[in-house]
Amino acid sequence: MASLLSYPPTHWIPAAGADFTVSHRPDDHPVELIVIHVTQETFQDARRIFQDPASRVSAHYMVASADGYIGQFVREKDIAWHAGNWDYNTRSIGIEHEGWIDRPAYFTDALYSASARLTAAVCDRYGIPKDRDHIIGHVEVPGSTHTDPGPYWDWDRYMALVTAP
């Protein structure tokens, strides 16, 4: 298992307690997947949504477009409500990315780089294979009504960064 030192710098910005489930993963539920999302909001607007107890939504992390800043909203041991599928929520880490699925300018080098480092570190920590069977888009979650990360998300580029030495 990788140490926490291999994680890129993250900043704790707690989600509202009503927007996730307290757990003791991986003891209670194995962590087997990473779900990639796009916020359809600015970072600050998505932060406000995660901190609104009425929203009933959260993610473990969010990556900013301009500089790759990473906010952590839910502890990895807890279950974020991001996938729209309880089984997938219990078994995954959700990573949001600032931007819109139809605005590729939000998918910057800084965003891809920071997110890929985070994804690689999470994979190392939990022994998750670094492949597209285990790193999936929100659109690939069974029953999802979402289309993110969308057609402009460069999966080949992203996976090359995730698997880079």
C-alpha positions as CSV (number, residue, x, y, z in Angstrom):
1,M,0.0,0.0,0.0
2,A,1.2,3.5,-0.8
3,S,1.7,6.0,2.0
4,L,-0.4,9.1,2.2
5,L,2.7,11.0,1.2
6,S,2.2,9.8,-2.4
7,Y,-1.1,11.7,-2.6
8,P,-0.9,15.1,-4.2
9,P,-1.7,18.0,-1.8
10,T,-5.3,18.1,-0.9
11,H,-7.3,20.5,1.2
12,W,-10.0,19.5,3.7
13,I,-13.3,21.2,2.9
14,P,-15.9,19.1,4.7
15,A,-19.2,18.2,3.0
16,A,-22.4,18.6,5.1
17,G,-22.9,15.6,7.4
18,A,-26.3,15.0,5.9
19,D,-24.7,14.5,2.4
20,F,-22.7,11.2,3.0
21,T,-22.8,8.1,5.1
22,V,-20.3,7.5,7.9
23,S,-18.6,4.1,7.4
24,H,-15.3,2.3,8.1
25,R,-14.2,1.4,4.6
26,P,-12.4,-0.8,3.5
27,D,-13.5,-2.9,6.5
28,D,-17.2,-2.4,6.0
29,H,-17.1,-2.2,2.2
30,P,-14.1,-2.8,-0.2
31,V,-13.0,0.1,-2.2
32,E,-12.8,-1.3,-5.8
33,L,-13.6,1.6,-8.2
34,I,-13.0,5.2,-8.9
35,V,-15.8,7.2,-10.5
36,I,-14.8,10.2,-12.6
37,H,-17.3,13.1,-12.7
38,V,-17.6,16.6,-14.2
39,T,-19.4,19.1,-11.9
40,Q,-21.4,21.1,-14.5
41,E,-20.6,23.9,-12.1
42,T,-17.7,26.0,-11.0
43,F,-15.6,24.7,-8.2
44,Q,-17.0,27.2,-5.7
45,D,-20.7,26.5,-6.7
46,A,-20.1,22.7,-6.4
47,R,-18.4,23.3,-3.0
48,R,-21.6,25.2,-1.9
49,I,-23.7,22.3,-3.1
50,F,-21.6,19.7,-1.1
51,Q,-21.9,21.9,2.0
52,D,-25.7,22.3,1.7
53,P,-27.4,19.6,3.9
54,A,-30.4,19.7,1.7
55,S,-28.5,18.8,-1.5
56,R,-28.0,15.1,-0.5
57,V,-24.9,14.8,-2.8
58,S,-21.2,14.8,-2.3
59,A,-17.9,13.4,-3.7
60,H,-14.7,12.5,-2.0
61,Y,-12.6,14.9,-4.0
62,M,-13.0,17.8,-6.5
63,V,-10.2,19.1,-8.8
64,A,-10.1,22.7,-9.9
65,S,-9.6,23.4,-13.6
66,A,-7.2,26.4,-13.5
67,D,-4.5,25.1,-11.2
68,G,-5.4,21.5,-10.2
69,Y,-6.2,22.4,-6.6
70,I,-7.8,19.4,-4.9
71,G,-10.5,19.7,-2.3
72,Q,-11.4,16.7,-0.2
73,F,-15.0,16.8,0.9
74,V,-15.6,13.3,2.3
75,R,-13.1,11.0,4.0
76,E,-12.2,7.9,2.0
77,K,-13.4,5.7,4.9
78,D,-16.9,7.2,4.4
79,I,-19.4,6.8,1.6
80,A,-19.9,9.8,-0.6
81,W,-23.2,10.1,-2.5
82,H,-21.9,10.7,-6.0
83,A,-22.8,7.7,-8.3
84,G,-26.6,7.6,-8.0
85,N,-26.2,3.9,-7.3
86,W,-25.8,2.7,-3.7
87,D,-23.7,-0.3,-4.5
88,Y,-21.3,1.8,-6.5
89,N,-21.2,4.5,-3.8
90,T,-20.2,1.9,-1.2
91,R,-17.4,0.5,-3.4
92,S,-16.0,3.6,-5.0
93,I,-14.1,6.9,-4.6
94,G,-15.8,9.8,-6.4
95,I,-13.6,12.4,-8.0
96,E,-15.4,15.5,-9.4
97,H,-13.7,17.8,-11.9
98,E,-14.6,21.5,-12.3
99,G,-16.2,22.2,-15.6
100,W,-18.9,21.3,-18.1
101,I,-19.0,18.2,-20.3
102,D,-19.4,20.4,-23.4
103,R,-16.6,22.9,-22.6
104,P,-13.3,21.1,-23.2
105,A,-11.3,24.2,-22.2
106,Y,-12.0,23.2,-18.6
107,F,-10.0,20.0,-19.0
108,T,-6.6,21.7,-18.5
109,D,-3.2,20.1,-18.1
110,A,-3.3,21.1,-14.4
111,L,-6.6,19.4,-13.9
112,Y,-5.6,16.2,-15.7
113,S,-2.2,16.0,-14.0
114,A,-3.6,16.6,-10.5
115,S,-6.5,14.2,-10.9
116,A,-4.3,11.4,-12.4
117,R,-1.9,11.7,-9.5
118,L,-4.8,11.5,-7.1
119,T,-6.4,8.5,-8.9
120,A,-3.0,6.7,-9.1
121,A,-2.5,7.2,-5.3
122,V,-6.0,6.0,-4.5
123,C,-5.5,2.9,-6.7
124,D,-2.2,2.2,-5.0
125,R,-3.7,2.6,-1.5
126,Y,-6.5,0.1,-2.2
127,G,-4.9,-2.2,-4.7
128,I,-7.3,-1.0,-7.5
129,P,-6.1,-2.0,-11.0
130,K,-5.3,1.1,-13.0
131,D,-7.5,0.3,-15.9
132,R,-10.8,1.3,-17.5
133,D,-12.7,-1.5,-15.8
134,H,-11.9,0.0,-12.4
135,I,-11.6,3.8,-13.3
136,I,-15.0,4.6,-14.8
137,G,-17.0,7.6,-15.9
138,H,-20.3,8.5,-14.1
139,V,-22.0,7.6,-17.3
140,E,-20.8,4.0,-16.9
141,V,-22.5,3.5,-13.5
142,P,-25.6,1.2,-14.0
143,G,-28.8,3.2,-13.8
144,S,-27.0,6.5,-14.2
145,T,-28.9,9.4,-15.8
146,H,-25.6,11.4,-16.2
147,T,-23.4,11.7,-19.2
148,D,-20.2,12.9,-17.5
149,P,-17.3,13.1,-18.0
150,G,-18.6,13.6,-21.5
151,P,-17.2,13.4,-25.0
152,Y,-14.4,15.8,-24.5
153,W,-12.8,13.9,-21.6
154,D,-9.6,12.4,-23.0
155,W,-9.6,8.9,-21.5
156,D,-6.4,7.9,-23.4
157,R,-4.5,10.9,-22.1
158,Y,-5.9,10.5,-18.6
159,M,-5.1,6.8,-18.3
160,A,-1.6,7.3,-19.6
161,L,-1.1,9.8,-16.8
162,V,-2.6,7.5,-14.2
163,T,-0.3,4.7,-15.3
164,A,2.8,6.7,-15.8
165,P,5.7,5.7,-13.5
